[in-house]
């Protein structure tokens, strides 16, 4: 019964959050059980473009290191803020949410080349947290019961905590930078005089992931209209 309750609860999690979190956990479990090696997952431009190991463009976003405090810390933030975005400002806009992932992933990969960064999952987490924090500026956040502050300070607190764990802040800075670029192009620039939306979700994603909109001019057939059953 407990497993059924967990399964029901898990299926209530929005699709993108569920898929990404599951992929991260399964990837880490596969490494922990030695089915995979981190050397098969990290981003390496030579192996991607010369050896056609294109899966590395995705797997470097799925591995957060071996099981331990740092892994669970990252998973907590991935699950919480990915879900809050998907259920909040992206509610009913799955295609737009997936496009944000794609935009962020491509930009992080290109900028990661400059810094020789091999795993970018933490940067993606920082991006999700940054976008959520800018869209929820009045929310007060309790950071592990130690500090309470407004949401826009959360990405910087997260970066400071990452530094205390001995991680490089370069990855967090990359995620914050990409998150700010997305936020500016999506939320700020379109509202400026002469501004417009530059990030347009491809039509095939909307067709694939979003429910079709109802035609306001559609008139249902008599048998489809509510009312007493007609003979």
C-alpha positions in Angstrom: 0.0 0.0 0.0 2.9 2.4 0.8 4.4 1.8 -2.6 1.0 2.5 -4.2 0.8 5.8 -2.3 4.3 6.7 -3.4 3.5 5.8 -7.0 0.3 7.8 -7.0 2.1 10.8 -5.5 4.9 10.5 -8.0 2.5 10.4 -10.9 1.0 13.7 -9.7 4.4 15.4 -10.3 4.3 17.4 -13.6 5.8 15.5 -16.6 9.0 17.5 -17.2 10.0 17.6 -13.5 9.2 13.9 -13.2 11.2 12.9 -16.3 14.3 15.0 -15.5 14.5 14.0 -11.9 14.0 10.4 -12.7 16.7 10.6 -15.4 19.2 12.2 -12.9 18.5 9.5 -10.3 18.8 6.6 -12.7 22.0 7.9 -14.2 23.5 8.3 -10.7 22.3 4.8 -9.7 23.9 3.3 -12.9 27.2 4.9 -12.0 27.0 3.9 -8.4 26.3 0.2 -9.5 29.2 0.5 -12.0 27.0 0.0 -15.0 28.3 3.3 -16.3 31.4 5.4 -15.7 31.4 9.2 -15.4 34.0 9.1 -18.2 31.1 7.9 -20.5 28.9 10.8 -19.5 31.0 14.0 -19.3 31.0 16.6 -22.0 33.9 16.3 -24.4 33.7 18.3 -27.6 36.3 16.0 -29.4 34.3 12.9 -28.6 31.0 14.5 -29.5 32.0 16.0 -32.8 34.8 13.7 -33.9 33.6 10.3 -32.4 29.8 11.2 -32.7 29.2 10.4 -29.0 26.3 12.8 -29.1 24.7 11.4 -25.9 27.2 13.4 -23.9 25.3 16.6 -24.8 22.5 15.2 -22.6 24.2 13.0 -20.0 26.5 15.8 -18.7 23.3 17.4 -17.4 22.2 14.2 -15.6 25.1 13.3 -13.4 25.6 15.3 -10.1 28.4 13.2 -8.7 28.3 10.1 -6.5 25.7 9.5 -3.8 26.3 11.8 -0.9 25.1 15.0 0.7 26.0 17.1 -2.4 23.9 14.8 -4.7 20.8 14.9 -2.4 21.2 18.7 -2.0 21.2 19.2 -5.7 18.3 16.8 -6.2 16.2 18.6 -3.6 16.7 21.9 -5.4 16.1 20.4 -8.9 12.9 18.7 -7.8 11.5 21.6 -5.8 12.2 24.5 -8.1 11.6 22.7 -11.4 8.2 21.6 -10.1 7.4 25.1 -8.8 8.1 26.6 -12.2 6.2 23.9 -14.1 3.2 24.2 -11.8 3.5 28.0 -11.6 4.5 30.3 -14.4 4.7 27.4 -16.9 1.3 25.8 -16.0 -0.3 24.5 -19.1 2.7 25.5 -21.2 4.8 22.3 -21.2 6.3 23.2 -24.7 7.5 26.5 -23.4 9.1 24.8 -20.4 10.9 22.3 -22.5 12.0 25.0 -24.8 13.5 26.8 -21.8 15.5 23.7 -21.0 16.7 23.4 -24.6 17.6 27.1 -24.7 19.5 26.9 -21.4 21.2 23.6 -22.3 22.5 24.9 -25.7 23.7 28.2 -24.2 25.4 26.5 -21.2 27.1 24.0 -23.6 28.5 26.8 -25.7 29.7 28.9 -22.8 30.9 25.8 -21.0 33.4 25.2 -23.8 35.2 28.4 -22.7 35.5 27.3 -19.2 36.3 23.6 -19.9 33.3 22.5 -17.8 32.5 18.8 -18.0 29.2 18.4 -16.1 26.5 21.1 -16.3 23.6 19.7 -14.2 24.4 22.1 -11.3 24.4 25.0 -13.8 20.9 24.0 -15.0 19.8 23.8 -11.4 21.1 27.4 -10.8 19.2 28.5 -13.9 15.9 27.0 -12.7 16.3 28.6 -9.3 17.2 32.0 -10.8 14.2 32.1 -13.2 11.8 31.1 -10.4 13.3 33.6 -8.0 12.9 36.5 -10.4 9.3 35.5 -11.1 8.5 35.3 -7.4 10.3 38.4 -6.0 8.0 38.8 -3.0 8.3 35.2 -1.8 10.3 34.8 1.4 12.6 31.8 1.4 13.7 29.9 4.5 17.2 28.5 3.7 17.5 25.3 5.7 16.2 27.1 8.8 19.3 29.2 9.0 18.4 32.3 6.9 15.3 34.0 5.7 15.4 36.3 2.8 13.5 37.4 -0.4 13.5 34.9 -3.3 15.9 36.9 -5.6 18.7 36.3 -3.1 18.3 32.5 -3.3 20.6 31.8 -6.3 23.4 33.7 -4.5 22.8 31.8 -1.2 22.9 28.6 -3.2 26.2 29.6 -4.8 27.7 30.4 -1.4 26.5 27.0 0.0 28.0 25.3 -3.0 31.3 27.0 -2.3 31.2 25.7 1.3 30.8 22.2 -0.1 34.0 22.7 -2.0 32.4 23.0 -5.4 33.5 25.5 -8.1 31.3 28.5 -8.2 32.0 28.9 -11.9 29.2 26.4 -12.7 26.8 28.3 -10.5 27.8 31.6 -12.1 27.2 30.1 -15.5 23.7 28.9 -14.5 22.8 32.3 -13.0 24.1 34.1 -16.2 22.1 31.9 -18.5 19.0 32.2 -16.3 19.3 36.0 -16.4 19.6 36.0 -20.2 16.5 33.8 -20.4 14.6 36.0 -17.9 15.6 39.2 -19.7 14.6 37.9 -23.2 11.4 36.4 -22.0 10.1 38.7 -19.2 11.9 42.1 -19.5 12.7 42.9 -23.1 9.2 42.2 -24.5 7.7 44.7 -22.1 10.1 47.5 -23.1 9.1 50.2 -25.6 9.7 48.6 -29.0 10.5 45.3 -27.4 9.1 41.9 -28.6 9.5 38.3 -27.7 12.6 36.8 -29.2 12.3 33.3 -27.8 9.5 31.7 -29.7 8.8 28.1 -28.9 8.8 26.0 -32.1 5.4 24.9 -33.4 6.3 21.2 -33.4 7.0 21.3 -29.6 3.6 22.9 -29.0 1.9 20.3 -31.3 3.7 17.5 -29.5 3.5 18.6 -25.9 0.6 21.1 -25.4 -3.1 20.2 -25.4 -4.8 21.6 -28.5 -6.7 24.9 -27.9 -10.4 24.8 -28.2 -11.9 26.7 -31.2 -14.0 29.5 -29.7 -16.2 29.4 -32.8 -16.9 25.7 -32.6 -20.6 24.8 -32.2 -21.1 21.4 -30.7 -23.6 19.0 -32.4 -27.1 18.8 -30.7 -26.2 15.4 -29.3 -23.1 16.8 -27.7 -24.8 19.7 -26.0 -25.7 19.3 -22.3 -29.3 18.9 -21.4 -32.0 16.2 -21.2 -31.4 13.1 -23.2 -33.1 13.3 -26.6 -34.8 10.3 -28.1 
